[in-house]
Amino acid sequence: MTRRREGATSELTLIERARRTQLIEVTIELVADRGYAGASLAAIAERAGITKAAVLYHFPTKAAVVRAAHEHALAALVADVAAAVEAAAPANRPAAYVRSMVGHLREHPRHTRMIIEAMVHDDGEHDPAARWGPLAQLIDAARLARGASGDIDPRTTAIIVGGGIDAIVAEQLHDPDYDTATAAEHLVDMLETTISR
């Protein structure tokens, strides 16, 4: 079987796109259920009902299919959060960010596990500013919209809020009955107090 060129997704047929989507979804399921180590090429192939060679036709390595699965999960998260943030007034965007982030991760636990596993197995190219930067900008814009004049550090505030989101999501993964919506509201209350100074 000839291997498909990596990065040639614009040239894929409808069937090839459907198969790649299936492999990405299967990989997310496996990583969520078994962890990174449990998502071998053989396991991906078995779960998809195809041969390992067929997986390798679409993705040259396990790392490539896992990277595609991580990118898919992250893109879904970013799209949901961006839509919620854009729908809110500038003064309310940090709260919309927190609520939508926690809400998306609550509603998509497999995506949550995929994102966490990918971060654990990160190749070291992760830029922390990519995580806190957008929220820091939202905090600055919210403070401007509210006419807040107190001296706060948006970067530190964004890092603390990000840590709070991570803790809420981690607790929900440990205890599926944990009330993340209420926890998100508590975090929003703390954030609102800081932003309004």
N, C-alpha and C positions, 0 to 999 in steps of 0.2 A: 504494500500500500504506500503510495506517495504521500509524503508529509506536506501538509499545508504550510505555506510561508507564514511565519509569525508576523502580525501586524497587517495582514492582508484582509481584514474583516470587511472592507468595503466591497470586495470582489466575491464575497460568499454568496452561494445560492440560498434560496429560502430554506431548503432542507439542511444545509450546513449551518445556517444561523440557528435553526431550531435545535439541532444536535448540540451546538455549542451552549445554547441556553440551558438545555437539559443537563449537560455536564457541569455547568456552573451551579445549577440548583442542587444537583446530586452532591457536589463537593461541599456546598454550604451545609447540607443535611449531615454529611459524614463528619465534617469538622465539628459541627454542633453536637453530634451524638457521641463521637469517639475521640475528639481532639485531633490536632494536626497529624500526629503519628498514625492515627487510625484511618486517615484519608489517603491511603496508598493508591497508586495508579490501578492496581488490581482491584481494590475495593470500589473505586470509582467506576471502573468498567463493569464490575459485577452488579452494582446497584443500578447502573444505566441499562443493563442488559445487552452490552456490547463487548467486544474484545478489547484487551489492553492496547493492541495495535490501532484500533479505531480511535481510542482516546488520544493516542500519540499523533494521529493524523491531524487532530484539531488543536492539540496543545503539545509542544515539544517535550515538556517535562512536568513533573508533579508541581514544581514551583510555579510554572506558568499557569496551570489550571487553578491553583490555590490563589495566585495573585489576581486572576480574572474574577474569581469568586469574591475575594475581598473587595476589589474595586466595585463589583456589582452591589454588594451589601452597603458599602460606603456611599455610593452614588444614590441609592434609595434613601438613605438617611439624610444626606445633604439636600436632596430634592424636597423631602417633606419639611425639613427645618427651614429651608429657604422660602418655601411657599407660606409657611406660618409667619415667618418674620416679615416678609413683604406685605402680607395682609394686615399687619399691625401698624399703628401710628408709630413714628420714630420714638416717642417717649415710652412706648410699651414693648418695643422690640426685644430688649433683654429678657423680659418675662416670657414672651412668646418663644424665644430661643430655648429657655429652660423647659417650659411645658412641652414643646414639640419634640425636643431631644429625648426627654424621659419617656414621653408617650410613644414615640416611634420605637425606641428600644424595648419598651414593655410589650408592644404589639408584635414585635418581630424578634423573639428570643433567639432564634437560630442565627439571624443576622448579627445579633449582639455577640453571640459566642464566636462567630466567624471573625468579627472585627477584633475581639479580644485575642483570639488565637493568633491572628496575623500580626498583632502588635507584639505579642510574646516572641514570635519567631521572626521579628523584623530584622532586616539585614543592616540596621544601623543608619539608614538614610532618613529616618523619621525626623521631621522638623517640628519641635514643640510649638513654635510660633504659628504653625498652620492650625493648631487646635485653639490656642487662646486668642490669637490675633483677631479673628472675625468678631468674637464676643467683646473684646476690648473696644473695637470700633463701634459696636452697637451701644456699649455703655457710654462712650464719649458722646455719641449722637443723642442718646436719651437725656443725658445731663444737659446738653445744650438746649434741647427742646423744652426741658423743664425749667431752664434758667438756674440750675443748681450751681452754687459757687464754692462749695466746700472743696478741700484739697484731698482727692483720693487718687490712687494709682490704678488706672483701668487694667493694666496688665496683671497686677497682683489680684485684683478683684476677679478678673476672668479666670485666672489659674485656680483660685479658691472655688469659684462656682463650678468649674470643670471637674475639680476633685469631688465636689458634692454630688454632681451628676454621676460620676463614676461609682461613688459609694452607694448611691440609691440603686443604680442598675445592678451592681454586684450583690447587694442584699436581696434584690428580687430574684436573681439567678439562684441564690442559695435558698431563699424562701419564696416560692412562687405566690404565696398568699400575701406577701408584703405589699402594703398599699402605697404604690409609687406615686399615684396622683396626689395624695395628701402630702407625701414627702416632698414632691416637687413644689407644692404650694408653700411649704415651710421654707424651702430654699429661695423661692421667689420673694417671700416676705423679707428674708434677710438681705437679699439683693436690692430690693426696693428701698430698704432703710439706708443702705450704703449709697445708692445712686441719688437719693433725694437730699443728701447733705448739702 
